[in-house]
Amino acid sequence: MRYGVLLFLLSIVCAPLVTAQNVSVVVRVLADEGPLANAEVIDRSSGARALTRSSGDVLVRVNNRSRLSLRVRQLGFAYQDIALRASDLLGGGRDTVIVRLERVAFAMPAVATVASSQCPRLDQEHAQLGYYALTQLREGAERYATFSEAYPFRVLLERRTSMQFTGYAWPSRRVSRERVLAEEWGEPYSHGNVMFRDQRGFAVPVLSVRALGDPEFWAHHCITAAFIEGEPDNRRVRLEFVPSPSVRDTDWAGSAVIDSATSVLQRLDFQLLVRQRGGPRRLEGYTTFRSPSPLISIPDSTAAIWWYHRPDIDEPWGPPNMVQVIRVEKVQYRKQTPPSAAAR
């Protein structure tokens, strides 16, 4: 199995968002609880992105003859659009612009959440929650590139694999350790190519949040349910999805669980719906997440179970042929270290 780690990462940056060379301005992002670290500031004209430090600050530059349009957003908060001109700043020099973000409720306007018109229509409550959850997933996927550029990192992984096939008296077990760069985590979604042949047989890149943020994924999948679960002090939003009725190739079904207080991904369950000959007949598993920095979520452990044989009447599936557990042992930042989770 090729391992593609599931990612739902927000972004942080220490370099300034540069759009010109004339006037500097500090954008300070606040919420009721204080400064917002990892809030994303986007130049809407150029697409340049930067994220706030633990102080809630990020430096941008404004051309003294032009107007700068910014969007400020953070998971779980309503975004704000602001416009800056050099003439608006005191003395035409460095100044501070305060932006306050407000938390959003789960009830959001019902809109189409998928590109496929074949999907069953959800009721009002499920559609609103589905839109909220999908927005958070897409936003997190967009932010991963900014985060990895600002704070390049690698992870140390421990992979434990146990295999048992017909004709072998004892299962085969092995433990390996690997290093993976941030930019190598999470492969993009490729419709019709979820399971493919390689030099070792068959490969299946595990479903990643990078894929869940891809509009192409939702052009071939339907949201079947979105609801709130858990105890009053630990509410979660669960988003369930399956391939759309027109999909005839092997593809993913599953559910994403998002913390209702922080809008950060907590767990991703996945199941491979096999619709081709050869290769594994069934695969299912899950990934849990950790937060090393405020509102940043990275995989903590992934477990996947494979069956290569077909079910029979007497024993529908039986024991799996392969069990694999991948655990993050350590995250190593190669240049700068982002704010710690204690900086919330």
N, C-alpha and C positions, 0 to 999 in steps of 0.2 A: 504494500500500500504506500503510495506517495503521500507524504504528510503535508497538507496545506493548513497551517494554523488558522483558527477562526479569530478574527479580529474585530473589535469594536473600540477604536482608539480615538481619543480627542487629541487636540494639538496644543502645543505651547512653543513660544519662540522668544529668543532674546535679541535677535537682529531686528532693526527697524524695517517697517514697511515703506519702501522707497518708491515714490511716484514722481518726484522732482527733486531739486537741489536747493530750494530757496528758503522756505519757512518750515521750522520744526514745530510739531504739536504733539503733546502727550494725550492720548485717549485713556482715561481712567474709567474702568467698568466696575460698577458697584451693584449690589443687591441689598436686600434688607439685612442680611447677615454680615455685610461688609464687602471688601474687595473680592472680585471674581477672578480666580486664577484660571488659565486655559480658555478664557473667552476668546472667540475668534473675531478678528477685525478684517473685513474683506473690502478691497478696493473694487467697486462694482464695474468700473470702466476697464481696468487692466486685468482683473482677476487675481491680483497679488493678495496674499494672505499673511497674517501675522497673529500671534496669540499672546495674551497677557501673561505677565509673570505673577508671582504670588501676591504682589502688591496691587494687582489689577491694572497695571500700566502697560502700555505699548507705545512706542514712538513711531509717528508717521510724518511724512514731509509733504508740504503743499506748495505747488508752484504759485508764485505771487501774482500770476495773471490768469489763473484757472480756478475752477471749482472742483473740489474733491468730494465724491459721493461714496460714503462708507456704509456697510452693513455690519452691525455688531450682533453677535448671537452666541448662545451657550445652550447646551442641552438642558431641557426642562424650563427654559425661559422664552418669553416672547421676544423676537428679534426687534431691533430698532434700526432705521435708516437715518443717517445724518449727512448733512452737506457742510463742507468747510471751504472758506475762501481766506486768502491771506489778509484781506482787508477786515475780516471779522475778528482777527486775533489782535490782542493788545500789543501795540507797538510794532506789529508785523514780525515779531520774533517768537521765541518759544513760549508756549502757553499750554494750559491744561484744559481739556474738554471733558466734562463729567457726563457719563452715560449710565443711567440706572435701568436695569432690566427687571422685569416682573415675571414671577413664575406663572406658568400657564396651567389652566385646569385641564383635566382629561377630556372634557366635552369640547370638541372642536367641530367646525363646520364639516358636514359630510361632503366628501368629494370622491371622485373615482380614485381608487388606490392602486389599481393595476391597469396595464395597457390592454389586457385581453378582454374582449367583449363577451367571451364565452363563460366567464365566471358567474356563479350564482350571486344574486344581489343580497347584500347583508342588510339586516335591519338597522335602524337609525343608531342605536346604541353601539352595536358592533362596528358599524362603519366609522363612527367617530373615533373609537379607540384604535381601530385598525389604522386610520390615517395618522393618529398621534404616534403609534409605535413605528410605522413605516417611515415617518419623517425623521425620527430619532436614529433609526438604522441607517438611512441614507446620509444624514448629516455626519454621523460617526465615521462612515466609510470615506467621505470626502476629506475629513480632517486627518486621516492617517498619514497621507503623503506629507502634509505640512509638519506634523509631529516628527516623523522620521527624518526630515531634512533639518529641522531645528535641533533635535536631540538624537543624532544617529546612535543606534544601540544594536547589540547582539544579545541573543539569549542562549543559555546553556540548557540543553534538553536531556532528559533521561527517557529512553524508550525501552519498554519491557514488552517482549513478544512471546506468546505461547502458541504453538501450532500442533495440531493433531490430525493426521490423515489416515484413511483406511489403509491397512497393511503395515502400519508402524506400531510397534508394541508400546512405545513410550512417547509422550509428547516432547516436542523440541522447544526448549526455552533459551532465550538469550536476552542480554541486557547490553545496551549501547548508549553512548553519550555523544551528542552532536552540538555543533555551534551553528546558529542560523542568524543571518543579518536581518534587520527589520524589513528592508525592502524586498526580501525573499519570502516573507510570510504572506500566506493567503493568495491563492491563485485566482485569476478572474474566471467568471462563469463563461462557459462555452456551450451553447445549446447544441445538443446532438453529439457532444464529445465529453460527456461527464465521466464515462468509463471507456478507456481506450487501451489498445495493445501497446506494450513497450518491449524492450529487449528481454525483460524478465517474465513476461506474460501479460498480465493486465494491471493497469494502474487506475486509481481513483483519487484525485485530489479532494481531500475532505472539504466539505462545505465551509466557506469562510464568510465573514461579515462583509468583506470586500465584494463578494458576489451578491450579497443581499442588498447592497447599496447600488447595484447596477440596474438601470432601467431595463436592460435586456433580460435580466432574470425575471422581472415582473411582467414582461411581455409574454412569458411562457408559464406563469404561475398564478394561482388564485389564493387570496386570503379567505379561509373558510370560517374563521372565528377570531374574535379578539375580546378578552374579558379580564376582569380584575380578580385576583385570587390572593390567598394568604390571610394572615391575622391582621387586625386593625393597625398594629404598630409595625407591620412588615408587608405592606401591600405591593403586589407585583402585577404588571400587565403582561398577559401571554398572547402572542400573535401566532396563529396556526396557519400553515400554507401547504398546498399540494400542487402538482403540475396541472396546467389547464387541460380541459378535455381533448384538445387537439394534439397534445404532445404524445408521440408514439415512441420516443426514444427513452432510454434509461435516464432518470432525473430524480431530483430531491424532493422529499416532503419533510416537514418538521415543524418546530415551534421555537420562538425566541421569547425569553423571559426578561423583562426590563423592570428595574427597580422604580417604583412609582414616585419616590421622593427625589431621586437624583437623575432619573431617566438614563441610567447606565445599565448596559447589558450585564445580566448575571449568569445566564445559562442559555445554551443553544442545543436543542435536541434535533437529531437528524436521522433520516431513514432513506436508504437508496431503493427506489422502485425500479427493479431490474426488468427491462423489456427487450433483451437481446440474448442471443445464444453465446455460450462460452463465458468464462470468467466466473466470479462469485455470483451466487444466486440471491444472496441477501446480505445487507450491511446495515447496521444501526449503531448509534452511539450518542455521545453528548460531550460538550465542552463546558467547563466552569471557568470563571474569570476572577482575577484579582485587580485591585486598584492601587498601583504604586504611587500615583499622583492624583490630585483632586480631579474628579470626574474623568479619569482616564481608566479604561478597562482593557486588560490584556489577558490572554488565556493563561489559566493556571494548570489545568490538566484536561486531557482529552482521552476518552475511552471509546474504542470501536470494536465491534464483534462481527466476524465474517462467517458465512456458510458457503461452501463451494458445491455441496451436493444438493440435489433437489429433494423436496419433502416426499414422503411416502404415506401410505394410508395408515400403517401401524404406528409410525413415529413421525408426525408432521415435519419436525425440523431436527430434533435431537440436539446433542451438544454442538457448539460451534467448532469450526475448523481452525479459526484463528482468533485470538484475543490480543489486543494491543492497547497499552496505556502509555501515554506520552505526558510527561510532567515537566513544567518549567522549574529548573533548579535555581537559576540566577539570571537577572537582567543586568547587563553591563552597558553603561552609557560611554560612548567613545570620545566625546568632547565635553559637553556640559551636562549637568544633572538637573532635571526638572524639579519643581517644588515637590516636596514630599506630601503624602496623603494627610499628614498631620497639619498641613498648612490651610486646611479648609476653614 
